[in-house]
Amino acid sequence: MTMTEYFKKGKDPDDTEDFTFIFCAKDGTNSTASGGGWLAGETISSYTLTVDSGTVTVDSDNQNAVTIDGVSYSADTVVTMRVSGGVDGEDAYVRCRVTTSSSRIVDQTGIIKVRAA
């Protein structure tokens, strides 16, 4: 499975910003009954991040719980990365590949719009 979408926010080439891949449902739930997003009740066992296109750098990453726009996501359903660099005008593609608790492989590709402020 692969999903590609733009992150809600972009970044200035001179800034360092955090971006989060969400693998559960957008309301923070993770069950087969609620739809559960890509995980559908499973959890993230491991992950890798790859810059597929663009000149951004993933400086660090984590799998910590996070709250975005008032919605809380548990640590085993999200991956957050801290990104720097990029060239003004580019769209950088970063892929997050997770292995789930049932050994499924799921990819999400996030597109970061790099624009000078």
N, C-alpha and C positions, 0 to 999 in steps of 0.2 A: 504494500500500500504506500502511495506517496501523495502528499498534499503540498501544494505550493500556495503561499499567500503573502501579501505585503504586511509587514508589521505596521501597527497603527501610527507609530511615530518613526521619523527618520533620524538622521544625525548629521551634524556639521563635521566636516573632515578633521577639525581641530579638537573635537570633543570626544570624550569617552562615555559611552552609554550602556545601560543594561537592557537586554532583550530577553523575553521568556517564551519558550515553546510550551504550549499547553496541550497535553495529550488526553485529558479527560474532557467531560462536557464543559461548555463555556460557563455554566452556572456553578462549576466547582464540584459537581457530583461525579461519582465514578462507580456506576453499577450497571448491570445489564438491563435492569428495569427502567432506569432513567435515560438510557441511550449510552451513557458513559463515554461519549466521544470515541476516540481511536482505541482507548484501552478497554472499554466495556467491562469494567470490573477487575481487570488485571492491573498490575503495577509495573513501574519501570525498574528493571533489574540492573541494566547498564546502558551506557550511551556513548556516542562519539559525535564530535562536531567537526565539520569540514567546510572550509570556504571553497565553494565550487566555482565562483566567478566574482571578480572584484578584488580590490586591494585592501579591504578591511582586515584587521587582525583580531582574533579572539584572544584576549589577554588572560582571561580566567573564566571558569565556569563552575556551577554548583547545582545541586539538586536539593535546595532548601525550600521550605514552604514559603509562599508569597501571596500577597493580596494585591490585586490589580482591579482598579475601578470598583472597589468595594466588594469584590468577590475573592474569597479565600480558597487557595489551592494547596493541597497537601504535597509534601516533599516527594512522594513517590509517583506523582502525576505530572511534574513539570521539570524543565531544565532551563536554567538561566545562564546567560553568557554576558560577559563584559567585553564590549567591542570598541576598538579605537581605529583611527586612520580612515582610509578611503579617499577617493578623488571626487571633487565637486562634480556633480552631474551623473555619477554612476549609480546603478542599481546593483548592490552586492547580494549574491545568493549564498546563504549559509544553510547547510543541511545538518539536521539532527537525526541521527539514526539510533533508535532505541531497541533494546531487546526486552521483551515483556516477561512477566513472571511465568507465562506459558510458553516461553521461548519463541514467540513470534517476533519478526523484525518489522518495525514500522518507521517510515521516513517522513519527516516534515521538512520542507525547504522554506525558510523565511527570506523575504526580500527586503533589504534595508535601502531606503532612498538616502543617498548621501548628497546633501545640499548645503552649500555655504549659507550661513545666517545673514 
